[in-house]
Amino acid sequence: MAVSYPGFLKSVELRLIRCTLSRELPFFPPASPTPPPSSLSSPQSFRPHVEAVVDSIERGRYMDALSSDASRLVFGFSESWEFQDSAACAARFYEKVERSVQAFLLDAGSAAWLQVLDADSDPDVDVEGRCALLMCLGVAALLAFTQQNVTGPIGNFSPFPLAFPLPKEGINDCGGEWDVWARNQVASVGSDVHGKFALLQLFKTSTLHQFGDFEHVTGYWGTMLNEGEALAIVSLAHLEAGIIEHKYGQIDSFRSHLECAEKSCGLHLIVTGALGFRTIHQVEAKPQLILAANNHEQSHVHGSQVQSDSTVSESKDAVDHKLDDCSDILMTPKLVKNGKNDDLNVDLTHINKDINLTFIQQAVILAQCLHLQRRSRDDELSGWEMAPYIEAIHSQHQTCYTISNFCDILRIRWESKRSRTKQRALLMMDKLVQVIFDASPVTAQRIQLCYGLYIPTVSALRKEYGELLVSCGLVGEALKIFEDLELWDNLIYCYQLLGKKAAAVDLIKSRLHDMPNDPRLWCSLGDATTTDAYYEKALEVSNNRSARALRSLARNAYNRSDYWTSKTLWESALTLNSLYPDGWFALGAAALKARDIDKALDAFTRAVQIDPDNGEAWNNVACLHMIKKKSKAAFIAFKEALKFRRNSWQLWENFSHVALDVGNIRQSLEATKMVLDLSSNKRVDVELLDKILRKFEDHEKNASSDLSSSDIFYAEYSLVEPCDTQAIPAEPRETELLLDMLGNIMQQVIRNGGPVDIWGLYARWHVIKGNLIMCCEALLKQVRSFQGSELWHDRNRFKKFVHASLQLCKVYMEIASSTGSRRELFTAEMHLRSSVKQAVDFSDTDEFRDLKTCLDEVKKQIAATSDEGA
């Protein structure tokens, strides 16, 4: 009789989790609860098999676990399976795998997982043992995939780890169609497989129950946990959750998980500055960004020297010295006084070689770089922002394999963008790729913390290596890498650089002869020959599941100006793979060309949801909201767009209008100032300035019920319709500040020879300021700008001249009324007499009659002042 002794399944879970934790924690032999001797001898007990599988996993021998006797208990059918190298055979095999798993659990009774939690379950069936065995086999498959495709060392593993009768040609010459089937299964949701992967038939979608709360972890495992293990599990759980959020662009959620991980491992990080030297030949110390920890907020930064069998520090100093010889830029800045700069706050501890961080703390620090990448633009400045975190980890004497590699990857990506360090980045990348194939460190050491860091797969890393080689001019070396990875697009690009595009076509055709049902090859052939028929063939062999083929057909339709077809194809492609921001942008562009405004707005909105750094998409969202008269939404979208396109005067001009529509005069004026600066004062929106000025004029009228004649005149002469005054602040000081900003903008336009209408606006601005003398000068310059020989033959110009003249004369009359002076009246009379005399050709117009009427009013006021003087 088999007895399910308490805690066995929990102990197995903990041992499996420890395999991916750092070995710096106290590591004792597994303490699985000891069952009664009778249970071990029972034919139904699976405990010995579970122990053997877990032991293989702990030693990093994942393939041994998958091909063990325990595996045969579940997948015994594989020993008699009739092998065929076909996709149909692969599909039947893995259907049988799923049925075998279900049958293995059903042998324990219905709802086996629930029986594990039931203390009164049937004692004759080792339910816990069965569940633990299946869990161990699944973990072994996952870790085997991780070893072969992420951490290395890459071995010559059988693609059929189960007990399997193979054909005479052996394992290395068969299974190609099985790999194609597995790749198609992974890509069935619309995403292409990135490069060439191994052991895909083992890689299944898994759900990891993560424990992110200290009480939850300690309550679940209790005394099974070693010292510090609970906090390490919590930190790692939040790191893994944060990496998922990072992948999908959820910046706020990622930041939240990162903060929890920091707190759990006892860190409170601060980037500060200190004097130091960045280059070998630097003479004077300059401020350098460094990473520090707040002494009041954390208590674990001064951890003791750790000892681990997974450290990679033995040859680290020698390697660093060799890399330093490749560039005059130091790997880490040399700070004055060994980092104890007098300017450094005493409450901060500089994280350097003298501070021993735990591996979990190192992983949390490197995760900060991922947050910085998402938070800021991908430019050289973002690299310098990440530098303190990279250099802090690089200065550590001891670190594990995955942390060291990830730190090097971040440094390579940063230094490869700088000419002075590009050679060093290439050497580091070459060494990094080589280590993947080396036997040391062993698998069990490499797997530690591999899921707590955003480590690229081997294919992705080698692809980066190839692209770095191309950027350094080593195209021939890159060709070998891309061909080995079956990255046909990159291969075609390299052949194009070498002027051998035909060679790429021949290579793809030869591969198609061996793999005629690979949609990626058909798409690559379509890219090389720009032929739609090959994309259609890719759709055919993929049962219309190739999102890439649909995207290529959509682009070609757009280039042919067949926008409606392009829109339809993009919709089909995005149905298969919706996490493709460029696709949503392209759909928006096609819908816009097809006059489908609503669809275009939806597409551009999805694009910015997936990629918030897409400034062009934000701009399009804002413009479409403008078209739909949704100013508030447009205002928000324009603010996001301007974060990425600050040098576009067109964007600032649109933003100025939207800001005014939502009542934000300050930002409207600031945007107008930016338009002038970016366009070298050539782009002046007089209508917008007039709208803003009207708001101030209406505000002045509402503030006083006593309207002067000049106020009434300007209300009649305004270029736009009356508008609301909600945008004008009630605080007089702030109103005066905004009015001064408007005046400064007008002065800038005038100094650079702006349009004639600006003088009229400037005159009205002086009226609001209460300076009628300066108003007269501005109006006089406007009148003179209209004068000339063409004035008396151009009816439109004459109308503008009359309006400016009437405005000038009314101000003259206003000044005369307030000061009692007759000089302004005589000046107005002389101007009006001259204008009436020369405008005889326009005697039939209303403007001519207005001039005569104004002249009569001036004469009456002169006569009235003469009578008063007498």
C-alpha positions in Angstrom: 0.0 0.0 0.0 1.4 3.4 -1.0 1.0 6.2 1.5 1.0 9.9 0.4 3.1 11.3 3.2 2.6 15.0 4.0 4.8 17.6 2.3 6.4 15.3 -0.4 5.1 17.3 -3.4 6.0 20.6 -1.7 9.5 19.4 -1.1 9.9 18.5 -4.7 8.6 21.9 -5.8 11.1 23.6 -3.6 14.0 21.5 -4.8 13.1 22.3 -8.4 12.9 26.0 -7.7 16.3 25.9 -6.0 17.7 24.7 -9.3 17.2 28.2 -10.8 18.1 30.1 -7.6 21.6 31.2 -6.9 23.8 28.8 -5.0 25.1 31.6 -2.8 22.3 30.8 -0.4 22.9 28.1 2.2 22.5 24.9 0.2 21.8 21.7 2.1 21.0 18.3 0.9 17.3 17.9 0.0 15.2 17.3 3.0 12.2 15.5 1.6 10.0 14.0 4.3 10.9 10.4 5.0 8.0 8.1 4.2 7.4 4.8 6.0 9.6 2.0 4.8 6.5 0.1 3.6 5.6 2.8 1.1 9.0 2.5 -0.6 8.5 -1.2 -1.3 5.0 -0.7 -2.6 4.7 -1.4 -6.4 2.5 1.7 -6.7 5.1 4.1 -5.1 6.6 6.6 -7.5 8.9 8.2 -4.9 12.1 6.5 -6.0 11.5 7.5 -9.6 10.8 11.1 -8.6 14.0 11.2 -6.5 16.0 10.0 -9.4 14.5 12.6 -11.8 15.0 15.4 -9.4 18.6 14.3 -8.8 19.2 14.5 -12.5 17.7 17.9 -12.8 19.7 19.2 -9.9 22.9 18.0 -11.6 21.9 19.7 -14.9 21.3 16.4 -16.7 17.9 17.2 -18.1 18.1 14.8 -21.0 18.9 11.9 -18.6 15.7 12.8 -16.7 13.6 12.7 -19.9 15.0 9.4 -21.1 14.9 7.7 -17.7 12.9 4.8 -16.5 10.5 7.2 -14.8 9.7 8.7 -18.2 8.9 5.2 -19.6 6.3 4.8 -16.9 4.3 7.7 -18.5 5.4 7.5 -22.2 5.9 3.8 -22.6 4.2 3.9 -26.0 7.3 5.6 -27.5 9.4 2.4 -27.4 7.2 0.8 -30.1 6.4 3.9 -32.1 6.9 3.6 -35.9 8.9 6.6 -36.9 8.2 8.6 -40.0 9.9 11.9 -40.8 6.7 13.8 -41.5 4.6 16.5 -39.9 1.6 14.1 -39.7 3.7 11.6 -37.7 4.9 14.4 -35.3 1.3 15.5 -34.8 0.2 12.0 -34.0 3.1 11.4 -31.6 2.4 14.5 -29.5 -1.3 13.8 -29.4 -0.3 10.4 -27.9 1.9 12.3 -25.5 -1.0 14.3 -24.2 -3.3 11.3 -23.9 -0.5 9.4 -22.0 -0.3 12.2 -19.5 -4.1 12.2 -19.0 -4.1 8.4 -18.7 -1.3 8.5 -16.1 -3.3 10.8 -13.9 -6.6 9.0 -14.5 -5.0 5.8 -13.2 -4.9 7.7 -9.9 -8.6 8.4 -10.0 -10.6 11.4 -11.2 -9.5 14.9 -10.2 -6.0 13.7 -9.2 -4.8 17.2 -8.4 -7.7 17.7 -6.0 -6.8 14.5 -4.3 -3.4 15.8 -3.5 -5.0 18.4 -1.3 -7.4 15.9 0.3 -6.2 14.3 3.4 -8.8 11.5 3.1 -7.7 10.4 -0.4 -7.3 6.8 -1.3 -4.1 5.6 0.4 -3.7 2.8 -2.2 -2.7 5.2 -4.9 0.4 7.4 -4.7 -1.4 10.5 -6.1 1.4 12.9 -4.9 4.0 10.7 -6.5 2.2 10.7 -9.9 1.7 14.5 -9.9 5.3 15.1 -8.8 6.7 12.8 -11.5 4.8 14.6 -14.2 5.8 18.0 -12.9 9.5 16.9 -12.8 9.4 15.7 -16.4 7.8 19.0 -17.5 10.4 21.0 -15.7 13.2 18.9 -17.2 11.8 19.6 -20.7 11.6 23.3 -20.0 15.2 23.4 -18.6 16.5 21.3 -21.5 15.0 23.8 -23.9 16.5 26.7 -21.9 19.9 25.1 -21.9 19.9 24.4 -25.6 18.5 27.8 -26.7 19.4 30.3 -24.0 22.2 29.5 -21.5 24.2 26.7 -23.2 26.4 24.8 -23.3 24.8 23.6 -26.5 25.2 19.9 -26.8 24.6 17.3 -29.5 21.3 16.2 -28.0 18.8 13.8 -29.6 15.7 15.6 -30.9 13.8 12.6 -29.4 14.7 12.4 -25.7 12.1 9.7 -25.0 12.9 6.1 -25.5 12.5 6.0 -29.3 13.3 3.5 -32.1 15.2 5.5 -34.7 15.9 4.6 -38.3 19.2 3.4 -39.5 20.5 6.8 -40.5 20.5 7.9 -36.9 19.4 10.9 -35.0 21.4 13.5 -36.9 19.9 12.7 -40.2 16.2 12.6 -39.3 13.5 14.7 -37.6 13.6 17.7 -40.0 9.9 17.6 -40.7 9.3 17.2 -37.0 11.1 20.5 -36.4 9.1 22.1 -39.1 5.9 20.9 -37.4 7.1 22.2 -34.1 8.0 25.6 -35.5 4.6 25.9 -37.2 2.9 25.1 -33.9 4.8 27.8 -32.1 4.2 30.3 -35.0 0.5 29.4 -35.3 -0.5 32.5 -33.4 1.0 34.7 -36.1 4.5 35.3 -34.8 7.5 33.9 -36.7 10.2 31.9 -34.8 13.2 34.2 -34.3 16.0 32.1 -35.8 16.6 28.4 -35.6 15.6 26.7 -32.3 16.3 23.2 -31.1 14.1 20.8 -29.1 10.9 22.8 -29.8 8.8 19.6 -29.4 9.6 19.8 -25.8 8.7 23.4 -25.3 5.1 23.7 -24.2 3.2 26.7 -22.8 3.7 26.6 -19.0 2.0 28.3 -16.2 4.2 29.2 -13.2 2.5 29.9 -10.0 4.7 32.6 -8.6 4.8 33.6 -4.9 5.2 37.3 -4.5 4.5 37.6 -0.8 6.9 36.7 2.0 4.1 35.4 4.3 2.7 33.3 1.5 6.0 31.7 0.8 6.9 31.0 4.4 3.4 29.7 5.1 3.5 27.3 2.1 7.0 25.7 2.7 7.5 26.5 6.4 10.6 24.9 7.9 11.7 23.4 4.6 13.1 26.8 3.6 16.7 27.7 4.3 17.8 31.1 5.7 17.1 33.9 3.3 15.4 31.6 0.7 11.9 33.0 1.1 13.0 36.6 0.3 15.0 35.4 -2.6 12.0 33.6 -4.0 9.8 36.7 -3.6 12.4 38.9 -5.3 12.8 36.5 -8.1 9.0 36.1 -8.5 8.6 39.9 -8.9 11.6 40.1 -11.3 10.1 37.4 -13.6 6.7 39.1 -13.4 8.3 42.5 -14.2 10.1 41.0 -17.2 6.8 39.9 -18.6 5.3 43.3 -18.1 8.4 44.8 -19.8 8.0 42.6 -22.8 4.5 43.8 -23.3 5.3 47.5 -22.7 3.5 47.8 -19.3 6.0 50.3 -17.9 4.0 51.2 -14.7 3.4 47.5 -13.8 7.1 46.7 -14.5 8.2 49.6 -12.2 5.9 48.3 -9.5 7.3 44.8 -9.6 10.8 46.2 -9.7 10.2 48.2 -6.5 8.9 45.1 -4.8 11.9 43.1 -5.8 14.2 45.9 -4.5 12.4 46.0 -1.2 12.5 42.2 -0.8 16.3 42.0 -1.4 17.0 45.1 0.8 18.0 47.7 -1.8 17.2 51.4 -2.3 19.1 52.6 -5.3 20.1 56.2 -6.1 22.1 57.5 -9.1 24.4 60.3 -7.9 27.6 61.9 -9.1 31.3 61.9 -8.1 34.5 63.2 -9.7 36.5 60.8 -11.7 38.3 59.8 -14.9 36.5 58.2 -17.8 39.5 57.8 -20.2 43.1 56.6 -19.8 44.7 59.9 -20.9 42.2 62.2 -19.0 44.1 64.8 -16.9 41.3 66.6 -15.1 38.6 64.8 -13.1 35.1 65.3 -14.4 31.7 64.5 -12.8 30.7 60.9 -13.3 27.4 59.1 -12.8 27.6 56.4 -10.1 25.2 54.1 -8.4 24.7 54.3 -4.7 22.5 52.8 -2.0 20.7 54.8 0.6 22.0 53.7 4.0 18.8 54.6 5.8 16.5 52.7 3.5 18.2 49.4 3.2 20.3 47.0 5.4 21.7 44.3 3.1 24.1 46.2 0.8 27.1 45.3 3.0 26.7 41.6 2.6 29.6 39.4 3.5 31.8 37.8 0.9 29.8 35.1 -0.9 31.2 31.8 -1.9 29.7 29.9 -4.9 30.7 27.2 -7.3 29.1 29.3 -10.1 31.3 32.4 -9.9 33.1 33.6 -13.0 35.6 35.8 -11.3 38.7 33.7 -11.6 39.8 35.3 -14.9 37.7 38.4 -14.8 40.5 40.8 -14.0 42.7 39.4 -16.8 39.8 39.7 -19.3 39.1 43.2 -18.2 42.7 44.2 -18.7 42.7 42.7 -22.2 39.5 44.6 -23.1 40.8 47.9 -21.7 43.7 47.6 -24.2 41.1 47.8 -27.0 40.0 51.3 -26.1 41.2 54.3 -24.2 37.8 54.4 -22.5 37.9 52.7 -19.1 35.4 49.9 -18.4 34.5 51.6 -15.2 35.3 55.2 -14.3 38.2 55.7 -11.9 36.9 58.0 -9.1 39.1 60.3 -7.1 40.1 59.2 -3.6 38.8 55.7 -4.5 35.3 56.8 -4.8 35.3 58.6 -1.4 34.7 62.0 -2.9 34.0 64.7 -0.3 30.9 65.7 -2.3 29.3 62.3 -1.9 26.5 62.3 0.7 27.5 60.5 3.9 24.1 58.7 3.8 24.9 57.0 0.5 27.1 54.0 -0.1 28.8 53.9 -3.5 28.3 50.4 -5.0 31.8 49.4 -6.1 34.2 46.5 -5.9 34.4 46.9 -2.1 30.6 46.2 -1.7 29.6 42.6 -2.1 26.1 42.3 -3.5 24.1 39.1 -3.5 23.3 37.6 -6.9 19.6 38.5 -6.4 20.6 42.1 -5.7 22.8 42.1 -8.8 19.8 40.9 -10.9 17.6 43.6 -9.6 20.1 46.3 -10.4 20.4 45.0 -14.0 16.6 44.9 -14.3 16.7 48.7 -13.8 18.4 49.0 -17.2 15.3 47.4 -18.8 13.1 50.0 -17.1 15.3 52.9 -18.3 15.1 51.5 -21.9 11.3 51.6 -21.9 11.1 54.9 -20.0 13.3 56.9 -22.3 14.2 57.1 -26.0 16.6 54.7 -27.5 19.6 57.0 -28.1 23.1 57.6 -26.8 21.7 59.4 -23.7 19.8 56.4 -22.6 23.0 54.4 -22.7 24.7 56.8 -20.3 21.7 56.6 -18.0 22.2 52.8 -17.8 26.0 53.1 -17.4 26.0 53.4 -13.6 24.0 50.2 -13.2 26.2 48.2 -15.7 29.4 49.5 -14.2 28.2 48.7 -10.6 27.7 45.0 -11.6 30.9 45.0 -13.6 32.9 46.0 -10.6 31.7 43.0 -8.5 34.4 40.4 -7.9 31.9 37.5 -7.8 28.8 37.0 -9.9 27.0 34.1 -11.6 27.1 33.1 -15.2 23.7 34.6 -16.3 24.3 37.9 -14.5 27.8 38.3 -16.0 26.5 37.5 -19.5 23.5 39.8 -19.3 25.7 42.6 -17.9 28.0 42.1 -20.9 25.1 42.1 -23.3 23.9 45.5 -22.0 27.4 46.9 -22.2 27.9 45.6 -25.8 24.6 47.2 -26.9 25.7 50.5 -25.4 29.3 50.5 -26.5 28.6 49.3 -30.0 26.9 52.6 -30.7 30.1 54.6 -29.9 33.0 54.6 -32.3 35.7 54.7 -29.6 34.4 51.5 -28.0 32.9 49.6 -30.9 36.0 47.3 -31.3 35.8 46.4 -27.7 32.1 45.6 -28.0 32.9 43.3 -31.0 35.5 41.4 -29.0 33.1 41.1 -26.0 30.4 39.8 -28.2 32.7 37.2 -29.9 33.7 35.9 -26.4 30.1 35.9 -25.3 29.0 33.7 -28.2 32.0 31.4 -27.8 31.2 30.7 -24.2 27.8 29.3 -25.2 29.5 26.4 -26.8 32.1 25.9 -24.1 31.8 23.1 -21.6 32.5 25.3 -18.7 30.7 26.5 -16.6 28.4 23.4 -16.4 24.7 23.3 -17.0 23.6 23.4 -13.4 25.6 26.6 -12.9 24.4 28.3 -16.0 20.7 27.7 -15.2 20.8 29.8 -12.0 18.7 33.0 -12.2 18.2 32.4 -16.0 14.5 33.3 -15.7 15.1 36.4 -13.5 17.0 38.2 -16.3 15.9 39.2 -19.8 18.5 37.1 -21.5 18.2 36.7 -25.3 18.0 33.3 -26.8 21.1 31.9 -28.4 19.6 32.6 -31.9 18.8 36.2 -30.9 22.3 36.7 -29.5 24.0 35.2 -32.5 21.8 37.4 -34.7 22.9 40.5 -32.8 26.5 39.3 -33.3 25.9 39.0 -37.0 24.4 42.5 -37.2 27.4 43.9 -35.2 29.7 42.2 -37.7 27.9 43.8 -40.6 28.1 47.2 -38.9 31.9 46.7 -38.6 32.2 45.7 -42.3 32.7 42.0 -41.7 29.9 40.9 -44.0 31.5 37.5 -44.9 31.6 36.4 -41.3 28.0 37.5 -40.7 26.9 35.5 -43.8 27.9 32.3 -42.1 26.0 33.1 -38.9 22.8 34.0 -40.7 22.9 31.0 -42.9 23.4 28.7 -39.9 20.5 30.3 -38.1 18.3 30.2 -41.3 17.7 34.0 -41.0 17.0 34.4 -44.7 16.1 38.1 -44.6 19.4 39.0 -43.0 21.2 36.7 -45.5 19.5 38.5 -48.4 20.6 41.8 -47.0 24.2 40.7 -46.7 24.2 39.4 -50.3 22.8 42.7 -51.5 25.7 44.5 -49.7 28.1 42.2 -51.6 26.2 42.7 -54.9 25.2 39.0 -55.0 21.5 39.0 -54.7 21.1 36.2 -57.2 23.2 34.0 -54.9 20.7 34.5 -52.1 17.8 33.5 -54.4 19.6 30.3 -55.4 20.3 29.4 -51.8 16.7 29.9 -50.8 15.5 27.8 -53.7 17.8 25.0 -52.8 16.5 25.1 -49.2 12.9 25.0 -50.6 13.8 21.9 -52.5 14.4 20.2 -49.1 11.7 22.0 -47.1 8.9 22.9 -49.6 6.4 23.5 -46.8 8.3 26.2 -44.9 6.3 29.5 -45.2 9.3 31.5 -44.0 11.4 30.4 -47.0 8.6 31.3 -49.4 8.3 34.7 -47.8 12.0 35.3 -48.1 12.0 34.3 -51.7 9.2 36.8 -52.2 11.3 39.5 -50.5 14.2 38.7 -52.8 12.2 38.7 -56.0 9.4 41.1 -55.1 6.9 38.6 -56.4 3.4 38.3 -54.7 3.0 34.8 -56.0 5.6 33.5 -53.4 3.7 35.2 -50.6 0.5 33.5 -51.7 2.4 30.2 -51.8 3.5 30.9 -48.2 -0.2 31.4 -47.2 -1.1 28.1 -49.0 1.5 26.0 -47.2 0.7 27.6 -43.8 -3.1 27.1 -44.2 -3.5 30.9 -44.3 -1.6 31.3 -40.9 1.4 33.2 -42.2 1.1 36.7 -40.8 4.3 37.7 -42.4 3.0 36.7 -45.9 -0.1 38.8 -45.3 2.0 41.8 -44.1 4.1 41.6 -47.3 1.1 41.4 -49.5 -0.4 44.4 -47.7 2.7 46.5 -48.2 2.8 45.7 -51.9 -0.9 46.6 -52.3 -0.2 49.9 -50.5 2.7 50.6 -52.8 0.4 50.0 -55.8 -2.0 52.6 -54.3 -4.6 49.8 -53.7 -5.3 51.1 -50.3 -8.6 49.3 -49.6 -7.0 45.9 -50.4 -4.0 46.9 -48.2 -6.3 47.8 -45.3 -8.1 44.4 -45.6 -4.8 42.4 -45.7 -3.4 44.3 -42.7 -6.6 43.5 -40.7 -6.1 39.8 -41.5 -2.4 39.9 -40.6 -3.1 41.6 -37.3 -5.8 39.2 -36.5 -3.1 36.5 -36.4 -0.6 38.6 -34.6 -1.9 41.7 -32.9 1.3 42.6 -31.0 2.9 44.2 -34.0 3.1 48.0 -33.6 4.4 48.7 -37.1 1.5 46.7 -38.5 -1.1 48.8 -36.7 0.6 52.0 -38.0 0.6 50.6 -41.5 -3.1 49.7 -41.1 -3.8 53.3 -40.0 -2.0 54.7 -43.0 -3.9 52.5 -45.4 -7.2 53.2 -43.8 -6.4 56.9 -43.9 -5.7 56.7 -47.6 -8.9 54.7 -48.0 -10.8 57.5 -46.3 -11.8 55.3 -43.4 -11.1 57.8 -40.6 -12.5 55.7 -37.7 -10.5 52.6 -38.6 -7.4 54.8 -39.0 -7.9 56.3 -35.6 -8.4 52.9 -34.0 -5.2 51.5 -35.7 -3.0 54.4 -34.7 -4.4 54.2 -31.1 -3.5 50.5 -31.0 0.0 51.3 -32.3 0.7 53.7 -29.4 -0.7 51.3 -26.9 1.8 48.7 -27.9 4.7 51.1 -28.5 4.2 54.3 -26.5 7.5 55.7 -28.0 6.0 55.9 -31.5 5.9 59.7 -32.0 4.6 59.6 -35.5 1.7 57.5 -34.4 0.9 59.9 -31.6 0.9 62.7 -34.1 -1.5 60.9 -36.4 -3.8 60.2 -33.4 -3.8 63.8 -32.5 -4.5 65.0 -36.1 -7.4 62.6 -36.5 -8.9 63.8 -33.2 -8.5 67.4 -34.6 -10.4 66.3 -37.7 -13.2 64.9 -35.5 -13.3 68.1 -33.4 -12.1 66.3 -30.2 -9.8 69.0 -28.9 -9.1 67.5 -25.5 -8.1 64.1 -26.9 -6.0 65.8 -29.5 -4.3 68.0 -26.9 -3.2 64.9 -24.9 -2.0 63.1 -28.0 0.0 66.1 -29.2 1.8 66.3 -25.9 2.9 62.7 -26.2 3.9 63.2 -29.8 6.1 66.3 -28.9 8.2 64.2 -26.6 9.6 62.5 -29.7 9.3 65.1 -32.4 10.2 68.4 -30.7 11.9 69.8 -33.9 8.8 69.7 -36.0 7.3 73.1 -36.4 4.2 71.6 -38.0 3.5 69.6 -34.9 4.0 72.6 -32.7 1.7 74.7 -34.9 -1.1 72.1 -34.6 -0.6 71.9 -30.9 -0.9 75.7 -30.5 -4.4 75.5 -32.1 -5.5 72.6 -30.0 -4.1 74.1 -26.8 -6.1 77.3 -27.4 -9.2 75.2 -28.1 -9.0 73.6 -24.7 -8.4 76.9 -23.1 -4.7 76.6 -22.3 -3.3 79.9 -23.5 0.1 79.5 -21.9 0.9 76.3 -23.8 -0.6 77.8 -27.0 1.8 80.8 -26.7 4.7 78.5 -25.9 4.0 76.4 -28.9 3.7 79.5 -31.1 7.1 80.6 -29.9 8.5 77.2 -30.8 7.0 77.5 -34.3 8.8 80.8 -34.8 12.1 79.5 -33.5 12.0 76.3 -35.6 10.9 78.0 -38.8 13.5 80.8 -38.5 10.6 83.3 -37.9 9.1 82.5 -41.3 5.9 80.7 -40.1 3.6 83.2 -38.5 -0.1 82.3 -37.7 -1.7 85.7 -37.6 -5.2 84.2 -37.2 -4.2 82.3 -34.1 -2.6 85.4 -32.6 -5.8 87.3 -33.4 -7.8 84.6 -31.5 -5.6 84.9 -28.5 -5.8 88.7 -28.6 -9.5 88.6 -28.8 -9.7 86.6 -25.6 -7.7 89.3 -23.8 -9.9 92.0 -25.3 -13.1 90.3 -24.2 -11.6 89.7 -20.8 -11.0 93.4 -20.5 -14.5 94.2 -21.6 -16.0 91.8 -19.1 -13.8 93.3 -16.3 -15.3 96.8 -16.9 -18.8 97.7 -18.1 -17.5 101.1 -19.3 -16.5 100.4 -23.0 -14.6 103.1 -24.8 -15.0 103.9 -28.4 -11.7 102.2 -29.2 -12.9 99.0 -27.6 -16.0 99.0 -29.7 -13.9 99.7 -32.8 -11.6 96.7 -32.2 -14.6 94.4 -31.6 -15.8 95.4 -35.1 -12.3 95.0 -36.7 -11.3 91.6 -35.2 -10.3 89.0 -37.7 -12.3 86.2 -36.0 -15.6 85.7 -34.4 -16.1 86.5 -30.7 -14.9 83.8 -28.4 -15.2 82.7 -24.8 -12.9 84.1 -22.1 -12.6 81.0 -19.9 -8.9 80.6 -20.9 -7.9 83.9 -19.3 -6.9 83.3 -15.7 -8.7 85.3 -12.9 -5.4 86.2 -11.2 -4.2 89.6 -12.6 -0.6 88.8 -12.2 -0.9 85.7 -14.3 -3.0 87.5 -16.9 -0.3 90.2 -17.2 2.4 87.5 -17.6 0.5 85.8 -20.5 -0.1 89.2 -22.1 3.6 89.9 -21.9 4.3 86.6 -23.6 2.0 87.5 -26.4 3.7 90.9 -26.8 7.2 89.3 -26.9 6.0 87.0 -29.7 4.7 89.9 -31.7 7.9 91.8 -31.2 9.9 88.8 -32.4 7.8 88.7 -35.6 8.1 92.4 -36.2 11.9 92.3 -35.7 12.2 89.7 -38.4 9.9 91.4 -41.0 6.6 89.6 -40.4 3.4 90.0 -42.3 1.6 93.4 -42.5 -1.3 92.3 -40.4 1.0 91.9 -37.4 1.1 95.7 -36.9 -2.6 95.8 -36.4 -2.4 93.1 -33.8 0.5 94.8 -32.1 -1.5 98.0 -32.0 -4.4 96.3 -30.4 -2.0 94.7 -27.9 -0.9 98.3 -26.9 -4.5 99.3 -26.4 -4.9 96.5 -23.9 -1.7 97.7 -22.2 -3.1 101.2 -22.1 -0.5 102.8 -24.4 -2.3 104.7 -27.2 0.9 106.5 -28.3 2.6 103.2 -29.2 -0.7 102.0 -30.7 -0.6 105.0 -33.1 3.0 104.2 -34.1 2.1 100.6 -34.9 -1.0 101.6 -36.9 1.0 104.2 -38.8 3.5 101.6 -39.9 0.7 99.3 -41.0 -0.9 102.1 -43.1 2.5 102.9 -44.6 3.1 99.3 -45.5 -0.1 99.4 -47.7 0.9 102.6 -49.5 2.5 102.6 -52.9 1.7 102.9 -56.6 -0.2 99.6 -56.6 -2.6 100.7 -53.8 -4.9 102.8 -56.1 -5.2 99.9 -58.6 -5.8 96.9 -56.2 -9.2 96.8 -54.7 -8.4 94.2 -52.0 -5.3 96.1 -50.9 -7.4 99.4 -50.9 -9.9 97.7 -48.5 -7.2 96.8 -46.1 -5.7 100.2 -46.3 -9.0 101.8 -45.5 -9.5 99.6 -42.4 -6.1 100.4 -41.1 -6.6 104.2 -41.8 -9.9 104.2 -40.0 -8.4 102.4 -37.1 -5.5 104.9 -37.0 -7.8 108.0 -37.2 -10.1 106.7 -34.4 -7.1 106.3 -32.1 -6.1 109.9 -33.0 -9.5 111.1 -32.1 -9.4 109.1 -28.8 -6.0 110.7 -27.9 -7.3 114.2 -28.7 -10.4 113.6 -26.6 -8.4 112.5 -23.6 -5.6 115.1 -23.8 -7.3 118.1 -25.5 -4.6 118.3 -28.1 -5.6 119.3 -31.7 -2.3 118.0 -33.4 -3.6 114.5 -33.7 -6.9 115.7 -35.2 -5.0 117.8 -37.9 -2.8 114.8 -38.7 -6.0 112.6 -39.1 -7.6 115.2 -41.3 -4.6 115.5 -43.6 -4.4 111.8 -44.0 -8.0 111.4 -44.8 -8.1 114.3 -47.2 -5.2 112.8 -49.1 -6.7 109.3 -49.2 -10.1 110.6 -50.4 -8.5 112.6 -53.1 -6.4 109.7 -54.5 -9.2 107.1 -54.2 -11.5 108.5 -56.8 -11.3 105.2 -58.7 -13.0 103.5 -55.8 -15.7 106.1 -55.2 -18.4 103.4 -55.6 -17.2 101.3 -52.7 -18.4 101.2 -49.1 -14.8 101.8 -48.0 -14.6 105.1 -49.9 -17.8 106.3 -48.2 -16.4 105.2 -44.8 -13.3 107.4 -45.4 -15.5 110.4 -46.2 -17.7 109.7 -43.1 -14.6 109.5 -40.9 -13.3 112.8 -42.4 -16.5 114.5 -41.6 -16.3 113.3 -38.0 -12.8 114.6 -37.7 -13.8 118.0 -39.0 -16.6 118.2 -36.5 -14.3 117.4 -33.6 -11.8 120.0 -34.9 -14.6 122.6 -35.0 -15.8 121.6 -31.6 -12.4 122.1 -30.1 -12.0 125.5 -31.9 -15.3 126.7 -30.3 -14.2 125.5 -26.9 -10.9 127.4 -27.4 -12.7 130.6 -28.4 
